Amino acid sequence: MLELNSKKVKNDVHFLGKLKKSSFTQLYKGIRKKEGRILTDDQVKNLPKLADHFLQNEWKLREESSARFLNHIRKKGFLTILEIGCGNGWFSHLLANVNKNRVVGQDINQFELEQAARCFGDENLSFINCTDFNSLPNNSFDLIVFNASIHYFPTPNDLVQVLAEKLTSKGEIHVMDSPIYKTKMSAESAEERTQQYYMAKGFPELSRFYFHHTQSAFLVKKMHYRPSRINKIFGNKNPFQWIQIKV
């Protein structure tokens, strides 16, 4: 049985370890609001389906990638899973519905975590506000997944070393739905575009928290999905890789 050992619980969100104050959370909330990405509870409960919304095409891609991942874990039987950067909790909820998995969704944005707990809180699904991954219990998770969140972490390999201790003996770490660039030049070009975007939106400081990783930043054990022309022909339009990290 997984024990979170939280020292504080607020609005059904558990707080683990010593929390570090960061300007990121308020900046993130500000940009999400300006972009129209803060959804109602009813909308969140239906994700990844999002009809009659200007973001519906983006969410169709996320529906595609999430279905692919759920099919992967469905074959594995019951799992204890940690999702890092769970946001409003929609994907953690889907993970928990497969084989009644025990799922923990982690983030640092309290406003999204509280929405996640309102929409999806259940006995096999918990949400934690945690900035110190060392405070997570060792040898506890069969699977750790980053879904559209690895780009918020500056050094993936350093992070993987910490998280490897949290895995069970056959545990896996997966990364999906984040841009991973083939070359340093393409990553630098993307970084420049990001800076221009946040500058135009009035949040130039946010570019400090968005990292553009190349393939060389990851020790890949297995490539589960790679975007290609053939995949597009067969209806798989998601532009992001899904990789399993070597631990």
NULO-177018 format. One record per residue: residue number from 1; residue in one letter; chain; x, y, z of N, C-alpha, C in turn. Coordinates in nm, 2 decimals. Each point is the difference from the previous one (the first is absolute). Example, Ala and Ser with C-alpha at 12.3 -4.5 7.8 and 13.67 -1.06 7.14 Angstrom:
// NULO-177018
VOMAR    nr   rest   kette     n.xx     n.yy     n.zz    ca.xx    ca.yy    ca.zz     c.xx     c.yy     c.zz
VOMAR     1      A       A     1.32    -0.57     0.78    -0.09     0.12     0.00     0.09     0.12     0.00
VOMAR     2      S       A    -0.04     0.11    -0.07     0.09     0.11     0.00    -0.08     0.11     0.08
//
This chain:
// NULO-177018
VOMAR    nr   rest   kette     n.xx     n.yy     n.zz    ca.xx    ca.yy    ca.zz     c.xx     c.yy     c.zz
VOMAR     1      M       A     0.08    -0.12     0.00    -0.08     0.12     0.00     0.09     0.12     0.00
VOMAR     2      L       A    -0.03     0.09    -0.09     0.09     0.12    -0.02    -0.04     0.10     0.11
VOMAR     3      E       A     0.10     0.05     0.08    -0.02     0.10     0.10     0.06     0.13    -0.04
VOMAR     4      L       A    -0.08     0.11    -0.01     0.06     0.12    -0.05     0.07     0.08     0.11
VOMAR     5      N       A    -0.05    -0.02     0.13     0.07     0.07     0.12    -0.01     0.15    -0.02
VOMAR     6      S       A    -0.11     0.05    -0.04    -0.01     0.15    -0.02    -0.01     0.06     0.14
VOMAR     7      K       A     0.06     0.12     0.01    -0.01     0.07     0.12    -0.11     0.10     0.01
VOMAR     8      K       A    -0.07     0.02    -0.12    -0.10     0.10    -0.01    -0.10    -0.04    -0.11
VOMAR     9      V       A    -0.13     0.02     0.02    -0.09    -0.02    -0.10    -0.10     0.12    -0.01
VOMAR    10      K       A    -0.01     0.06    -0.12    -0.08     0.11    -0.02    -0.09    -0.02    -0.12
VOMAR    11      N       A    -0.13     0.01     0.02    -0.10    -0.02    -0.11     0.03    -0.13    -0.08
VOMAR    12      D       A     0.03    -0.11     0.08     0.03    -0.13    -0.05     0.13    -0.02    -0.08
VOMAR    13      V       A     0.09     0.10     0.01     0.13     0.00    -0.06     0.10    -0.02     0.11
VOMAR    14      H       A     0.09    -0.11    -0.02     0.10    -0.03     0.10     0.13     0.08    -0.03
VOMAR    15      F       A     0.06     0.05     0.11     0.13     0.07    -0.02     0.11    -0.09     0.05
VOMAR    16      L       A     0.10    -0.02    -0.08     0.11    -0.09     0.04     0.13     0.08     0.00
VOMAR    17      G       A     0.08    -0.03     0.10     0.14     0.06     0.01    -0.01     0.15     0.02
VOMAR    18      K       A     0.12     0.06    -0.01     0.01     0.15     0.01    -0.02     0.06    -0.13
VOMAR    19      L       A    -0.10     0.09    -0.01    -0.04     0.07    -0.12     0.08     0.12    -0.02
VOMAR    20      K       A     0.05     0.01    -0.13     0.08     0.12    -0.03    -0.09     0.10    -0.07
VOMAR    21      K       A     0.01     0.13     0.04    -0.07     0.11    -0.06     0.05     0.03    -0.14
VOMAR    22      S       A    -0.08     0.02    -0.09     0.04     0.03    -0.14    -0.10     0.09    -0.06
VOMAR    23      S       A     0.06     0.09    -0.08    -0.09     0.10    -0.08    -0.07    -0.07    -0.11
VOMAR    24      F       A     0.04    -0.13    -0.03    -0.06    -0.07    -0.11    -0.15    -0.02     0.01
VOMAR    25      T       A    -0.05    -0.03     0.12    -0.14    -0.04     0.02    -0.10     0.12    -0.04
VOMAR    26      Q       A     0.04     0.12     0.04    -0.09     0.11    -0.03     0.01     0.04    -0.15
VOMAR    27      L       A     0.12    -0.01    -0.05     0.02     0.03    -0.14    -0.07    -0.11    -0.09
VOMAR    28      Y       A     0.01    -0.12     0.04    -0.07    -0.11    -0.07    -0.15     0.02     0.00
VOMAR    29      K       A    -0.06     0.04     0.11    -0.14     0.02     0.01    -0.04     0.12    -0.09
VOMAR    30      G       A     0.08     0.10     0.00    -0.02     0.12    -0.08    -0.01    -0.03    -0.15
VOMAR    31      I       A     0.10    -0.08    -0.05     0.01    -0.02    -0.14    -0.11    -0.10    -0.04
VOMAR    32      R       A    -0.03    -0.10     0.09    -0.11    -0.09    -0.03    -0.14     0.07    -0.02
VOMAR    33      K       A    -0.02     0.10     0.09    -0.12     0.08    -0.01     0.00     0.08    -0.12
VOMAR    34      K       A     0.11     0.06    -0.04     0.00     0.09    -0.12    -0.02    -0.09    -0.12
VOMAR    35      E       A     0.05    -0.12     0.00    -0.01    -0.09    -0.12    -0.13    -0.07    -0.01
VOMAR    36      G       A    -0.08     0.02     0.10    -0.13    -0.07     0.01     0.00    -0.14     0.03
VOMAR    37      R       A     0.11    -0.05     0.07     0.02    -0.14     0.03    -0.05    -0.04     0.14
VOMAR    38      I       A    -0.05     0.09     0.07    -0.06    -0.04     0.13    -0.15    -0.04    -0.03
VOMAR    39      L       A    -0.02    -0.13     0.02    -0.13    -0.06    -0.03    -0.09    -0.01     0.12
VOMAR    40      T       A    -0.13    -0.01    -0.03    -0.10    -0.02     0.11     0.01    -0.15     0.05
VOMAR    41      D       A    -0.05    -0.02     0.12     0.00    -0.14     0.05    -0.07    -0.10    -0.09
VOMAR    42      D       A    -0.11     0.04    -0.06    -0.07    -0.09    -0.09     0.08    -0.03    -0.12
VOMAR    43      Q       A     0.08     0.10    -0.05     0.08    -0.03    -0.12     0.12    -0.09     0.04
VOMAR    44      V       A     0.06     0.02     0.11     0.11    -0.08     0.05    -0.05    -0.14     0.02
VOMAR    45      K       A    -0.12    -0.02     0.05    -0.05    -0.14     0.03    -0.01    -0.08    -0.13
VOMAR    46      N       A    -0.02     0.07    -0.12    -0.01    -0.07    -0.13     0.13    -0.02    -0.08
VOMAR    47      L       A     0.10     0.06     0.05     0.13    -0.01    -0.07     0.05    -0.14    -0.02
VOMAR    48      P       A     0.06    -0.04    -0.11     0.05     0.09    -0.10    -0.10     0.04    -0.11
VOMAR    49      K       A    -0.13    -0.03     0.02    -0.10     0.05    -0.10    -0.03     0.15     0.04
VOMAR    50      L       A     0.00     0.08    -0.10    -0.03     0.14     0.02    -0.06     0.06    -0.12
VOMAR    51      A       A    -0.14    -0.01     0.00    -0.07     0.04    -0.12    -0.04     0.15     0.01
VOMAR    52      D       A    -0.02     0.06    -0.12    -0.04     0.14    -0.01     0.09     0.10     0.08
VOMAR    53      H       A     0.13    -0.02    -0.02     0.10     0.08     0.06     0.12     0.02    -0.09
VOMAR    54      F       A     0.06     0.12     0.00     0.11     0.03    -0.09     0.12    -0.09     0.01
VOMAR    55      L       A     0.01    -0.07     0.12     0.11    -0.10     0.02    -0.04    -0.14    -0.04
VOMAR    56      Q       A    -0.11    -0.02    -0.06    -0.05    -0.14    -0.02     0.09    -0.08    -0.09
VOMAR    57      N       A     0.07     0.06    -0.10     0.09    -0.08    -0.09     0.12    -0.04     0.08
VOMAR    58      E       A     0.05     0.09     0.09     0.12    -0.04     0.08    -0.04    -0.12     0.09
VOMAR    59      W       A    -0.12     0.00     0.06    -0.04    -0.10     0.09    -0.03    -0.13    -0.08
VOMAR    60      K       A    -0.03     0.00    -0.12    -0.02    -0.12    -0.08     0.14    -0.07    -0.01
VOMAR    61      L       A     0.11     0.07    -0.01     0.13    -0.06    -0.01     0.03    -0.06     0.14
VOMAR    62      R       A    -0.04     0.07     0.10     0.03    -0.06     0.14    -0.09    -0.12     0.02
VOMAR    63      E       A    -0.12     0.00    -0.05    -0.08    -0.12     0.01     0.06    -0.12    -0.07
VOMAR    64      E       A     0.07     0.03    -0.12     0.07    -0.11    -0.07     0.11    -0.05     0.08
VOMAR    65      S       A     0.09     0.08     0.05     0.12    -0.05     0.07    -0.04    -0.06     0.14
VOMAR    66      S       A    -0.10     0.05     0.07    -0.04    -0.06     0.12    -0.06    -0.14    -0.02
VOMAR    67      A       A    -0.08    -0.02    -0.10    -0.06    -0.13    -0.03     0.11    -0.10    -0.03
VOMAR    68      R       A     0.11     0.04    -0.07     0.11    -0.08    -0.03     0.07    -0.05     0.13
VOMAR    69      F       A     0.02     0.10     0.09     0.07    -0.03     0.12    -0.09    -0.09     0.09
VOMAR    70      L       A    -0.13     0.02     0.01    -0.09    -0.08     0.08     0.00    -0.14    -0.04
VOMAR    71      N       A     0.00    -0.02    -0.13     0.00    -0.13    -0.06     0.13    -0.08     0.04
VOMAR    72      H       A     0.11     0.08     0.01     0.13    -0.06     0.04    -0.01    -0.05     0.15
VOMAR    73      I       A    -0.05     0.08     0.09     0.00    -0.04     0.14    -0.11    -0.10     0.03
VOMAR    74      R       A    -0.11     0.00    -0.08    -0.11    -0.09     0.03     0.05    -0.15     0.00
VOMAR    75      K       A     0.10    -0.03    -0.08     0.05    -0.13    -0.01     0.08    -0.04     0.12
VOMAR    76      K       A     0.04     0.09     0.08     0.10    -0.02     0.11    -0.07    -0.04     0.13
VOMAR    77      G       A    -0.13     0.01     0.01    -0.07    -0.03     0.12     0.01     0.12     0.10
VOMAR    78      F       A    -0.03    -0.02     0.12     0.00     0.10     0.10     0.14     0.07     0.02
VOMAR    79      L       A     0.00     0.13     0.00     0.12     0.08     0.02    -0.01     0.11     0.10
VOMAR    80      T       A     0.11     0.03     0.06     0.00     0.13     0.08     0.08     0.10    -0.08
VOMAR    81      I       A    -0.07     0.11    -0.03     0.05     0.10    -0.10     0.02     0.13     0.06
VOMAR    82      L       A     0.10     0.07    -0.04     0.03     0.14     0.03     0.00     0.08    -0.13
VOMAR    83      E       A    -0.09     0.10    -0.01     0.00     0.10    -0.11     0.06     0.13     0.05
VOMAR    84      I       A     0.11     0.04    -0.07     0.07     0.12     0.04    -0.05     0.11    -0.09
VOMAR    85      G       A    -0.05     0.11     0.06    -0.05     0.11    -0.08    -0.14    -0.03    -0.04
VOMAR    86      C       A    -0.09    -0.04     0.09    -0.13    -0.05    -0.04    -0.10     0.11    -0.03
VOMAR    87      G       A     0.03     0.13     0.04    -0.09     0.10    -0.03    -0.14    -0.02     0.06
VOMAR    88      N       A    -0.11     0.01    -0.08    -0.13    -0.01     0.05    -0.05    -0.15     0.02
VOMAR    89      G       A     0.10    -0.09    -0.02    -0.03    -0.14     0.04    -0.07    -0.09    -0.10
VOMAR    90      W       A    -0.03     0.05    -0.12    -0.08    -0.08    -0.09     0.07    -0.14    -0.04
VOMAR    91      F       A     0.13     0.01    -0.02     0.08    -0.12    -0.04     0.01    -0.10     0.12
VOMAR    92      S       A     0.03     0.06     0.12     0.01    -0.09     0.12    -0.13    -0.07     0.02
VOMAR    93      H       A    -0.11     0.07    -0.03    -0.13    -0.07     0.01    -0.02    -0.11    -0.10
VOMAR    94      L       A     0.04     0.01    -0.12     0.00    -0.11    -0.10     0.09    -0.11     0.04
VOMAR    95      L       A     0.12     0.03     0.05     0.09    -0.11     0.05    -0.06    -0.08     0.11
VOMAR    96      A       A    -0.07     0.07     0.09    -0.06    -0.06     0.12    -0.12    -0.09    -0.04
VOMAR    97      N       A    -0.07     0.03    -0.11    -0.11    -0.08    -0.05     0.04    -0.13    -0.07
VOMAR    98      V       A     0.13    -0.01    -0.03     0.05    -0.13    -0.06     0.04    -0.09     0.11
VOMAR    99      N       A    -0.07    -0.12     0.01     0.04    -0.10     0.09    -0.01     0.05     0.15
VOMAR   100      K       A    -0.07     0.10     0.02    -0.01     0.06     0.14     0.14     0.03     0.05
VOMAR   101      N       A     0.09     0.05    -0.08     0.14     0.04     0.04    -0.01     0.09     0.11
VOMAR   102      R       A     0.11     0.00     0.08     0.02     0.10     0.11     0.09     0.11    -0.06
VOMAR   103      V       A    -0.06     0.12    -0.01     0.07     0.11    -0.07     0.02     0.12     0.09
VOMAR   104      V       A     0.11     0.06    -0.01     0.03     0.13     0.07     0.04     0.10    -0.11
VOMAR   105      G       A    -0.08     0.11     0.00     0.03     0.11    -0.09     0.08     0.11     0.07
VOMAR   106      Q       A     0.11     0.04    -0.05     0.09     0.10     0.06     0.00     0.13    -0.08
VOMAR   107      D       A     0.00     0.11     0.07     0.02     0.13    -0.07     0.03     0.10     0.11
VOMAR   108      I       A     0.03     0.13    -0.05     0.03     0.10     0.10    -0.10     0.12    -0.01
VOMAR   109      N       A    -0.09    -0.01    -0.09    -0.10     0.10    -0.02    -0.13    -0.04     0.08
VOMAR   110      Q       A    -0.01     0.07     0.11    -0.11    -0.04     0.10    -0.14     0.02    -0.06
VOMAR   111      F       A    -0.02     0.10    -0.09    -0.13     0.03    -0.05    -0.04    -0.12    -0.09
VOMAR   112      E       A     0.09    -0.06    -0.08    -0.03    -0.11    -0.08    -0.02    -0.13     0.08
VOMAR   113      L       A     0.08    -0.01     0.10    -0.01    -0.12     0.09    -0.13    -0.01     0.07
VOMAR   114      E       A    -0.05     0.12     0.04    -0.13     0.00     0.07    -0.11    -0.03    -0.09
VOMAR   115      Q       A     0.01     0.05    -0.13    -0.10    -0.04    -0.10     0.01    -0.15    -0.03
VOMAR   116      A       A     0.12    -0.06     0.00     0.01    -0.14    -0.03    -0.07    -0.08     0.12
VOMAR   117      A       A     0.03     0.04     0.12    -0.06    -0.07     0.11    -0.15     0.02     0.00
VOMAR   118      R       A    -0.06     0.11    -0.04    -0.14     0.02    -0.01    -0.06    -0.09    -0.10
VOMAR   119      C       A     0.07    -0.01    -0.11    -0.06    -0.07    -0.12     0.02    -0.15     0.01
VOMAR   120      F       A     0.11    -0.05     0.06     0.04    -0.14    -0.02     0.04    -0.07     0.13
VOMAR   121      G       A     0.00     0.07     0.11     0.05    -0.07     0.12    -0.07    -0.13     0.03
VOMAR   122      D       A     0.08    -0.10     0.03    -0.06    -0.13     0.03     0.10    -0.08     0.09
VOMAR   123      E       A    -0.05    -0.11     0.05     0.09    -0.07     0.09     0.13    -0.06    -0.06
VOMAR   124      N       A    -0.01    -0.02    -0.13     0.12    -0.05    -0.07     0.07     0.11    -0.08
VOMAR   125      L       A    -0.03     0.13     0.02     0.06     0.11    -0.07     0.02     0.12     0.10
VOMAR   126      S       A     0.12     0.04     0.01     0.04     0.11     0.09     0.07     0.10    -0.07
VOMAR   127      F       A     0.00     0.13     0.05     0.07     0.11    -0.07     0.09     0.06     0.11
VOMAR   128      I       A     0.13     0.03    -0.04     0.10     0.05     0.09     0.06     0.13    -0.05
VOMAR   129      N       A     0.03     0.09     0.09     0.08     0.12    -0.03     0.14    -0.03     0.05
VOMAR   130      C       A     0.09    -0.02    -0.09     0.13    -0.05     0.04     0.11     0.06    -0.09
VOMAR   131      T       A     0.10     0.07     0.05     0.11     0.05    -0.08     0.13    -0.08     0.03
VOMAR   132      D       A     0.00    -0.08     0.11     0.12    -0.08     0.03    -0.03    -0.14    -0.02
VOMAR   133      F       A     0.05    -0.06    -0.11    -0.03    -0.14    -0.03     0.06    -0.10     0.09
VOMAR   134      N       A     0.10     0.05     0.08     0.07    -0.09     0.10    -0.10    -0.03     0.11
VOMAR   135      S       A    -0.11     0.08     0.02    -0.10    -0.03     0.10    -0.09    -0.11    -0.04
VOMAR   136      L       A     0.00    -0.04    -0.12    -0.09    -0.11    -0.04     0.06    -0.14     0.05
VOMAR   137      P       A    -0.09    -0.09     0.03     0.05    -0.13     0.05     0.08    -0.08    -0.10
VOMAR   138      N       A     0.11    -0.06     0.05     0.08    -0.08    -0.09    -0.07    -0.14    -0.04
VOMAR   139      N       A     0.04    -0.05    -0.11    -0.04    -0.14    -0.04    -0.16    -0.01     0.00
VOMAR   140      S       A    -0.07     0.10    -0.05    -0.14     0.01     0.02    -0.08     0.00    -0.13
VOMAR   141      F       A     0.06     0.04    -0.11    -0.08     0.02    -0.13     0.05    -0.10    -0.11
VOMAR   142      D       A    -0.10    -0.06    -0.06     0.03    -0.09    -0.11     0.02     0.08    -0.13
VOMAR   143      L       A    -0.06     0.12     0.00     0.01     0.08    -0.12     0.00     0.15     0.04
VOMAR   144      I       A     0.09     0.08    -0.06     0.00     0.15     0.01    -0.01     0.06    -0.14
VOMAR   145      V       A    -0.10     0.09    -0.01    -0.02     0.05    -0.14     0.00     0.16     0.01
VOMAR   146      F       A     0.06     0.05    -0.10     0.00     0.15    -0.03    -0.09     0.02    -0.13
VOMAR   147      N       A    -0.12     0.05     0.02    -0.09     0.03    -0.11     0.00     0.15    -0.02
VOMAR   148      A       A     0.06     0.05    -0.11     0.01     0.14    -0.03     0.06     0.08     0.11
VOMAR   149      S       A     0.10    -0.05     0.07     0.06     0.07     0.11     0.15     0.00     0.01
VOMAR   150      I       A     0.07    -0.09    -0.08     0.15    -0.01     0.02     0.06     0.13    -0.04
VOMAR   151      H       A    -0.06     0.09    -0.08     0.06     0.12    -0.05     0.01     0.11     0.12
VOMAR   152      Y       A    -0.06    -0.03     0.11     0.01     0.09     0.12     0.12    -0.04     0.09
VOMAR   153      F       A     0.08    -0.10    -0.04     0.11    -0.05     0.08     0.13     0.02    -0.07
VOMAR   154      P       A     0.10     0.07     0.06     0.12     0.04    -0.08     0.09    -0.12    -0.03
VOMAR   155      T       A     0.01    -0.10     0.09     0.10    -0.10    -0.02    -0.06    -0.14     0.01
VOMAR   156      P       A    -0.06    -0.06    -0.10    -0.07    -0.12     0.01     0.08    -0.12     0.06
VOMAR   157      N       A     0.13    -0.01    -0.03     0.07    -0.11     0.05     0.02     0.01     0.15
VOMAR   158      D       A     0.02     0.12     0.05     0.02     0.02     0.15    -0.13    -0.04     0.07
VOMAR   159      L       A    -0.11     0.04    -0.07    -0.13    -0.03     0.06    -0.03    -0.15     0.00
VOMAR   160      V       A     0.04    -0.07    -0.11    -0.02    -0.14    -0.01     0.08    -0.08     0.11
VOMAR   161      Q       A     0.11     0.05     0.03     0.08    -0.07     0.11    -0.07     0.01     0.13
VOMAR   162      V       A    -0.06     0.11     0.03    -0.08     0.01     0.12    -0.12    -0.09     0.00
VOMAR   163      L       A    -0.07     0.00    -0.11    -0.13    -0.08    -0.02     0.03    -0.15     0.00
VOMAR   164      A       A     0.12    -0.04    -0.05     0.03    -0.14    -0.01    -0.02    -0.07     0.14
VOMAR   165      E       A     0.04     0.07     0.10    -0.01    -0.05     0.14    -0.15    -0.02     0.04
VOMAR   166      K       A    -0.09     0.06    -0.07    -0.14     0.00     0.04    -0.07    -0.12    -0.07
VOMAR   167      L       A     0.07    -0.06    -0.10    -0.06    -0.11    -0.07     0.01    -0.13     0.07
VOMAR   168      T       A    -0.09    -0.09    -0.03     0.01    -0.14     0.04     0.11    -0.07    -0.09
VOMAR   169      S       A     0.03    -0.12     0.02     0.11    -0.07    -0.07    -0.02     0.00    -0.15
VOMAR   170      K       A    -0.12    -0.01    -0.04    -0.03     0.00    -0.15    -0.07     0.13    -0.05
VOMAR   171      G       A     0.02     0.10     0.08    -0.07     0.13    -0.03     0.05     0.06    -0.13
VOMAR   172      E       A    -0.09     0.09    -0.06     0.03     0.06    -0.12    -0.02     0.15     0.01
VOMAR   173      I       A     0.07     0.08    -0.08    -0.02     0.14    -0.01    -0.03     0.04    -0.15
VOMAR   174      H       A    -0.11     0.07    -0.02    -0.04     0.03    -0.14    -0.02     0.15    -0.02
VOMAR   175      V       A     0.03     0.05    -0.12    -0.01     0.14    -0.03    -0.09     0.01    -0.13
VOMAR   176      M       A    -0.10     0.08     0.00    -0.09     0.01    -0.11    -0.05     0.15    -0.02
VOMAR   177      D       A    -0.05     0.03    -0.12    -0.06     0.13    -0.03     0.07     0.12     0.04
VOMAR   178      S       A     0.14     0.00    -0.01     0.08     0.12     0.02     0.09     0.00    -0.12
VOMAR   179      P       A     0.04     0.12    -0.05     0.09     0.01    -0.12     0.14    -0.04     0.04
VOMAR   180      I       A     0.06    -0.09    -0.08     0.14    -0.05     0.02     0.06     0.02    -0.14
VOMAR   181      Y       A     0.11     0.08     0.00     0.06     0.05    -0.13     0.11    -0.09    -0.04
VOMAR   182      K       A     0.02    -0.02    -0.13     0.10    -0.09    -0.06     0.14     0.06     0.02
VOMAR   183      T       A     0.01     0.14    -0.01     0.13     0.06     0.00     0.00     0.12     0.09
VOMAR   184      K       A     0.12     0.04     0.04     0.02     0.12     0.09    -0.05     0.12    -0.07
VOMAR   185      M       A     0.02     0.01    -0.13    -0.04     0.11    -0.08    -0.15     0.02     0.00
VOMAR   186      S       A    -0.07    -0.11    -0.02    -0.15     0.00     0.00    -0.05     0.04     0.14
VOMAR   187      A       A     0.07    -0.05     0.10    -0.04     0.04     0.14     0.02     0.15     0.03
VOMAR   188      E       A     0.11     0.05    -0.05     0.03     0.14     0.02    -0.10     0.09    -0.08
VOMAR   189      S       A    -0.04    -0.04    -0.12    -0.10     0.07    -0.08    -0.14     0.00     0.08
VOMAR   190      A       A    -0.03    -0.11     0.05    -0.13    -0.01     0.08     0.01     0.08     0.12
VOMAR   191      E       A     0.11     0.01     0.07     0.02     0.08     0.12    -0.02     0.15    -0.04
VOMAR   192      E       A     0.05     0.04    -0.11    -0.02     0.14    -0.04    -0.15     0.03    -0.03
VOMAR   193      R       A    -0.07    -0.10    -0.06    -0.14     0.02    -0.03    -0.08     0.01     0.14
VOMAR   194      T       A     0.04    -0.08     0.09    -0.07     0.00     0.13     0.02     0.14     0.07
VOMAR   195      Q       A     0.12     0.05     0.00     0.03     0.13     0.06    -0.09     0.11    -0.07
VOMAR   196      Q       A    -0.01    -0.01    -0.13    -0.08     0.10    -0.08    -0.15    -0.01     0.04
VOMAR   197      Y       A    -0.04    -0.13     0.01    -0.14    -0.02     0.04    -0.04     0.06     0.13
VOMAR   198      Y       A     0.08    -0.04     0.10    -0.03     0.05     0.14     0.02     0.15     0.01
VOMAR   199      M       A     0.09     0.06    -0.08     0.02     0.14     0.00    -0.13     0.07    -0.06
VOMAR   200      A       A    -0.05    -0.06    -0.10    -0.12     0.06    -0.07    -0.12    -0.01     0.09
VOMAR   201      K       A    -0.01    -0.11     0.08    -0.11    -0.02     0.09     0.01     0.08     0.13
VOMAR   202      G       A     0.12     0.07     0.02     0.02     0.08     0.13     0.05    -0.08     0.11
VOMAR   203      F       A     0.06    -0.12    -0.02     0.05    -0.09     0.10     0.14    -0.04    -0.03
VOMAR   204      P       A     0.10     0.10    -0.03     0.13    -0.04    -0.04     0.08    -0.09     0.10
VOMAR   205      E       A    -0.04     0.02     0.13     0.08    -0.08     0.10    -0.03    -0.15    -0.01
VOMAR   206      L       A    -0.11    -0.04    -0.06    -0.04    -0.14    -0.01     0.10    -0.08    -0.08
VOMAR   207      S       A     0.07     0.06    -0.10     0.09    -0.07    -0.08     0.11    -0.06     0.08
VOMAR   208      R       A     0.03     0.05     0.12     0.10    -0.06     0.09    -0.04    -0.14     0.05
VOMAR   209      F       A    -0.12    -0.03    -0.01    -0.05    -0.12     0.06    -0.04    -0.11    -0.11
VOMAR   210      Y       A     0.03     0.03    -0.12    -0.04    -0.09    -0.11     0.13    -0.04    -0.07
VOMAR   211      F       A     0.03    -0.13     0.00     0.13    -0.05    -0.05    -0.02    -0.08    -0.13
VOMAR   212      H       A     0.09     0.01    -0.09    -0.01    -0.06    -0.13     0.11    -0.11    -0.01
VOMAR   213      H       A    -0.05    -0.13     0.02     0.09    -0.11     0.01     0.03    -0.07    -0.14
VOMAR   214      T       A     0.12    -0.04    -0.02     0.03    -0.08    -0.12     0.00    -0.14     0.04
VOMAR   215      Q       A     0.00    -0.09    -0.10    -0.01    -0.14     0.02     0.12    -0.05     0.08
VOMAR   216      S       A     0.11     0.07    -0.01     0.12    -0.04     0.07    -0.01     0.02     0.15
VOMAR   217      A       A    -0.10     0.07     0.05    -0.03     0.02     0.14    -0.05    -0.12     0.07
VOMAR   218      F       A    -0.04    -0.10    -0.08    -0.07    -0.11     0.06     0.07    -0.13    -0.03
VOMAR   219      L       A     0.01    -0.09     0.10     0.04    -0.14    -0.03    -0.12    -0.08    -0.03
VOMAR   220      V       A    -0.02    -0.03    -0.13    -0.13    -0.06    -0.04     0.02    -0.15     0.00
VOMAR   221      K       A    -0.10    -0.07     0.07     0.00    -0.14     0.01    -0.08    -0.05    -0.12
VOMAR   222      K       A    -0.12     0.07    -0.03    -0.08    -0.05    -0.10    -0.08     0.12    -0.06
VOMAR   223      M       A    -0.01     0.01    -0.13    -0.08     0.10    -0.07    -0.14    -0.07    -0.03
VOMAR   224      H       A    -0.10     0.04     0.08    -0.13    -0.06    -0.02    -0.08     0.07    -0.11
VOMAR   225      Y       A     0.03     0.12    -0.03    -0.07     0.07    -0.11     0.09     0.11    -0.05
VOMAR   226      R       A     0.01     0.00    -0.13     0.08     0.11    -0.07    -0.09     0.06    -0.11
VOMAR   227      P       A    -0.02     0.13     0.00    -0.08     0.06    -0.11     0.06    -0.02    -0.13
VOMAR   228      S       A    -0.07    -0.04    -0.10     0.05    -0.02    -0.14    -0.11     0.02    -0.10
VOMAR   229      R       A     0.04     0.00    -0.12    -0.10     0.01    -0.11    -0.09    -0.12     0.00
VOMAR   230      I       A     0.05    -0.12     0.02    -0.07    -0.12     0.00    -0.11     0.00     0.11
VOMAR   231      N       A     0.04     0.05     0.12    -0.09     0.01     0.11    -0.12     0.09    -0.03
VOMAR   232      K       A     0.04     0.11    -0.07    -0.11     0.10    -0.04    -0.10    -0.07    -0.10
VOMAR   233      I       A     0.06    -0.08    -0.09    -0.09    -0.06    -0.10    -0.10    -0.09     0.07
VOMAR   234      F       A     0.04    -0.07     0.11    -0.08    -0.09     0.08    -0.08     0.08     0.10
VOMAR   235      G       A     0.00     0.13     0.00    -0.09     0.08     0.09     0.07     0.04     0.13
VOMAR   236      N       A     0.13    -0.04     0.02     0.07     0.04     0.12     0.07     0.14    -0.02
VOMAR   237      K       A    -0.07     0.10     0.04     0.05     0.14    -0.03     0.08     0.06     0.11
VOMAR   238      N       A     0.01    -0.06     0.11     0.07     0.07     0.12     0.14     0.02    -0.04
VOMAR   239      P       A     0.06     0.12     0.02     0.13     0.04    -0.05     0.11    -0.03     0.10
VOMAR   240      F       A    -0.03    -0.06     0.12     0.10    -0.02     0.10     0.03    -0.15     0.02
VOMAR   241      Q       A     0.13    -0.02     0.03     0.05    -0.13     0.03    -0.06    -0.05     0.14
VOMAR   242      W       A     0.00    -0.13     0.01    -0.03    -0.07     0.13     0.12    -0.09     0.02
VOMAR   243      I       A     0.08     0.03     0.10     0.12    -0.08     0.03     0.00    -0.06     0.14
VOMAR   244      Q       A     0.06    -0.11     0.02     0.02    -0.06     0.13     0.15     0.02     0.03
VOMAR   245      I       A     0.02     0.05     0.12     0.14     0.04     0.04     0.07    -0.12     0.07
VOMAR   246      K       A     0.13    -0.01    -0.04     0.08    -0.11     0.07     0.03     0.04     0.14
VOMAR   247      V       A    -0.02    -0.09     0.10     0.03     0.03     0.14     0.08    -0.11     0.06
//
